[in-house]
Amino acid sequence: MIYLTRKEHFNAAHQLSNPEWDLAKNELVFGKCANKHFHGHNYDLYVTVKGMPDKDTGFIMNVKDLSRVIKTEVCLLLDHKNLNIDVVELKGLMVSTENLALFIWKKLIPHIKGCQLHCIKLYETENIYVEYFGE
């Protein structure tokens, strides 16, 4: 099995705050991420597909096609947006990095052809990232 990974990037703002909790509990649980004025991240997204190389091209997926799918289905939707306000599909969802990775997986899976989506790795900061394998 061969694994191919494409890295893309987007910037977005969000807030972590449970509307059922008071300000003190939100600040205790989410810290600075509960800021009522939101905060932003420079996200790095790694999308890994897996499969066997095509006999005619040697590719498991054309990396240009993979890049286009990621940019069209994810980056254009999320880049320079307030995830809590601007992205209709995320309204009412706690926009943690974990939930964002699940959302990205669901956006990409219908567009991966000729191979399988293997992993989403989403870096929120250089020290924090999540991985999702569709499980």
N, C-alpha and C positions, 0 to 999 in steps of 0.2 A: 504494500500500500504506500502511495506517495502522498505527502502532505504539502500543500501550497498555501502560503500565507501572504496576504496583501494588507499593508498598513495604510490607513487613511486618518484624517484628523478633522475635528470640528470643535468649535467653542460654543459653550452654552451656559446659561445661568439657571439656577434652581433654588428651591428652599425646601428643607426638610422640616415639616411641622405637622403634627397630628391635630386636626381641628377639634377633636374631642378632648384635648388636654389644654390646661392653662399654660400661660407663658413660662412659668417657672419649671414645669415638668418638661416642656419642649426644650427649653434651654439646658436642662439637666441631661436629657437624653441625646439631643442633637448638637449641643454646643453652638459654635459659630454658624453651623449650617441652618440653624433656626432663625437667622437674621431676617427680620420682616422686610428688609430691602433686597433680599436675595443675595446670592454670591455666584461666582462663575468658576468654570474649569476649562482648561485646554485639554480636551479628551483626545487620547490616541486609541484608535480602534484597529485591532488586528483580527482579520477574518481568515480562518483556515478552512480549506476544502480538502477532501481526500478522494482518491480514486487511482485508477491505473492509467498511464499515458495512452492516448489515442495513437493507433499505429500510423496514421497519416500525418499527424501534427507533432506528436511527442508531448502534447499538453494533456493534463487532466482537465484543465479549463483555461481558455485564453485569458491571460491576466488582464488584458485590456477590457474584456467583458466583465470580469470580476470587479475591476475598479469602477467601471460605469455603473454596475448594479449597486455597489456600496454608496457611491456618490449620489445616485438618483434616489434610491430608496431610504437612505439614512442621512447622509451629510446635508443634502439640500433641505431636508425636512427639519433637521435639528440645529444646523449651524447658525450661530448668532441669534438664537432664540431663547426666550424664557420658557423652559420646559414645563413649568407649572401653568403658564398662561397661554402661550402661543401655539402649542402643539395639541390640537383637539383630541387626538388619540390618547394623550397622557393625562387629560383632565380627570381629577379625582383619584389619581394614582400617586402613591408615595414615590417620588421620582429619585429613588436611591440608585446608586450605580448598579446594584443587583437587578432591580426592576428594569432599568434602562437596557441592560444586557439582554434580558428576556424579550423586551420590546424589539430590539434590533434583530434578534434571532427570528422572531415572527415576521418581521418586515423582509428579511432576506430569503428565508427558506423557499418561498414559491418561485424565486428567480434563479436558483442555482440549478443548472442543467448539465447533465452528462457526468456529474460527480455528486458527492454528498457534502453538505455543510458539516464540518467537524467541530469547530470551536469558535466562539466569540471571546476575545480577550479585550476588555475595555479598561484602559488606564484613566483614572480620575485625576491622579497626581503621579509624580514619579515614584511614590512610595505605596500607592494604593491602586489595586486593580482587581477586577473580578474575571473569572472564566466561566463560560457556560458551554456545555457539551450537548444540550438538547435533551437532557435526562429529566 
